[in-house]
Structure formats: C-alpha cells, structure tokens
Amino acid sequence: MGNPKDGKIDKKEQTRYCLYARKSTESDERQAMSIDSQIKEMTILAEREGLFIKEVRQESHSAKSSGLRPVFNQLLIDIKNGIFNAILTWAPDRLSRNAGDLGTLVDLMDQEKLLAIQTFSQSFSNNPNEKFLLMILCSQAKLENDNRGINVKRGLRAKCEAGWRPNKAPIGYLNVMNENRISYVVIDKERAPTIKQIFLRVGNKGQSGRVVKAWLDQIGFTTRTGAKLALSKVYKALKDSYYYGEFEFGGKRYKGKHESIITKELFDKVQKQLIVPPREWHKKIFPFRQLCKCASCGASITAEEKYKKLKYGRFKKYVYYHCTRSIDYDCDEPYITEDDLVQQLIAQIDDIKIDEKYLTDQMKKEIERFHLLRGEVLHQEFLSGNLNQFDYPQKEPLNRDMAKNYLLHVLKAGSAEERVKILSAIKTKFILHNKQLSIK
C-alpha cells in the first residue's frame, strides 16, 4: 500500500469501495445466510479484480421504500463526503428497489462522487449507457417487487373469500399449518370453553374486563405460550367478531368457515356492555342503589349507564343495577334495568312500610311550589278557567292513600333527584336475586 506523504498512492486505493450487503426482513428464514454469502463472494471477487475494500457494511431491511434503510442512508452521506467513491454489492437490487434511492445513486454518479458500482456479474460507471442499464435493472427489481405485492394481496383476498383469515387465529383457536402457511383453523378444546365463559360473564352478568381478568388469573388460565392473558387482550377478544363466525381483513368483512365459539346475539350483548360514555364526575345520580342488597353475597348494589347506538348516530341510554361484587367478585347475580326495578317496586307498594309524615311534608312543599308558580308566572284568566282543580284544602290532613299515590307518582315520573328524596321514606329492606326484587 502506498504512503500518502511520499505522494505515491496505489492506483487501486484511488477507488475506495464500500462492500454493501443486504437481506430483506420480509423473508428472514429463506435469507438467513444470504449476507454472509454475499460478503464472501464479493470479497473473493475483489481479491481477484484487485479492488480496494475500505469498509464492509450490512443490514437487514427491505429496499422497496426509499429513505428507510439507516445503513444505506449513511453510505450515501459518506459518498457525498468523499469517504467512499465506489460500491461493491452482489446485485443492483441489493441497492435499490425503488425510484427514490435509484435517483440518488444516479445523481451521485452525475456529480462524479460515485465513480463505480461493481456487482458480481457486471460494473456500472459514469457512462450514459451503463447508467441507463443500471436504471433498467433497478426498475425491473421495482417492477418485480410491485408485482409480488399485488400477487400477495390477491392471494390474501382469495383466502378471505374462501372463509379463512390469513393470519394467526385468536386465542381459543389453533392454526393448522400446511407448508409453513396457515391452511385452516380448528377449535382449541382446552381454551375455547373459557373464552366462551368470558363472553357469558360480560354479556349476561355485566362483569367488567378487570373482574374477568381477576377470574382468569384465579383459575390459572394462560395463552398458548404459557403467559397470563393481559387485560388489553381480554378486551381485544371481547371485541373480536371472529368468535361468532365473521372477520375483518383489509377493510372488508368476510364470513368465516371456522367453527363459532359464541352466538352473534351474545356478541352484540357484550358490545352494549363495553360502550363507555364520557364520564361526568359527581353528576350521575342512581337513586335505587341504596334500596336493596345482593341476595347471593350480601354486597351492595351499584349502577351504571350503557348506551345503545341507534340509527343516524344517536344513542339511547339504559341504566343497569347489579351487585358490586365487593364481597365475592365471582358473584353470579345478573344485572337488572332501572325500569324493571321501578315496576317491581310499584307492584309491591301495598306491602312496604313508608314514612307517611315525610311524604306528607314533601307533598305539601310541592303544592306550595305549585301555588307560587301559579301566582307569579301564569295569567289569572288562565288560572280561573283551568287550574282551580289543584286548590287542595290546606288544613285537611293527608292520609296514607294520598301519601302512597304521591310516592307512586314520583317513582313513575320523578327525576333522579326527586326519587332520591322520596326513597328515604321507604323503611322496608329489599334484596335482589335473579333480577327479582323482594322484601327481605
């Protein structure tokens, strides 16, 4: 090798090659030895041709998109800065399968910063014919890459249309492989019953994802790899239509040929339970939470709002009451709607104990409020003709029947705040069992 201080530099050192080897991450198994093979073959070629390799660089990255290969990007920068002025690589498609990187290479040749590209079978220099050939070969590689992508997508669509989702089946199913590709899907008999129980617990019992997760950990449920099912995976499973026989792929829905674990009705019921409306802290009032206890475990009753999406984007609100499961998180008591709870309470109105004095005082306040409204807001001529029937004798005592009727009125038509006040007049204790309200 020559000494730069003498002014004598070996001719072969004037062309400073970087040996660049690359394999695509899209097929790592088939290309596992390709980088070592490229380096070995190109090193032998360099020794045979007397080429000076200043550095060897390698990476595992696809070349179908420009600007995404860190090692190659640094190589281009080093060529611009004069560290290298030639590239040694196995074939043109190792350098580029896209127009962006190809254009950068040709620009560097035009600027005479890249003097040569040497491949195993040919070389390219700053010559119009050779640059044109380089562009043709790299463009051909891009065409092959594009066609491969189209063929892959077509194959995936065909598999979907045949009823098989072309990726890993969710937990509860097993992929049957054929020549390293997913052929069809079968039920995982060990885990499928537990997956079904997850849907039943959420859909029929109103259990939350966290309660289900705690139950899964308690029974020792694990994935195929032996890991516990994470909370995020619980919710992902609950939202996956694959379990009732349909799946989405590439923005389209398909009917699967795999065996269903649950019904569509159960899946829809679970989706209603999973809708979480925006929270307004300290603003929601659930008047019947203190009315009864859970008959199975003795825990308190709590409530939550659920929303059903209607046509044209609107939502309908439902209020459900259920066991808090603070004593037994595995409590089997199902939820009950607020409307059903009110109807059952009204049906037992004659058998409950009420604070007649409290109801009488509340009713008097309502009558006084009404008279104030009549005197200050409504026109006297309208009052004389229409509202005289509301003039109750102020000194007449209110009996139990009138108090009971007032209670019924508030239960049927009162606001949440009015119901909270009026329910304090009920002295009877209730229990809730299997969606039935009964006196304790």
Secondary structure, DSSP 8 states (H G I E B T S, - for coil): ---GGGT---HHHHSEEEEEEEE-GGGTTTTTTHHHHHHHHHHHHHHHHT-EEEEEEEEE---SSTT--HHHHHHHHHHHTTS-SEEE-S-HHHH-SSHHHHHHHHHHHHTTS--EEE-SS-EEES-HHHHHHHHHHHHHHHHHHHHHHHHHHHHHHHHHHTT--SS---TTEEEEEETTEEEEEEE-TTTHHHHHHHHHHHHHH---HHHHHHHHHHTT-B-TTS-B--HHHHHHHHT-GGGGTEEEETTEEEE--S--SS-HHHHHHHHHHH------TTT---TTTTTEEETTT--BEEEEEEEEE-GGG-EEEEEEEEE--SS-TT-----EEHHHHHHHHHHTGGGS-B-HHHHHHHHHHHHHHHHHHHHHTS-HHHHHHHSGGG---TTS---HHHHHHHHHHHHHH--HHHHHHHHTTB---EEEETTEEEE-
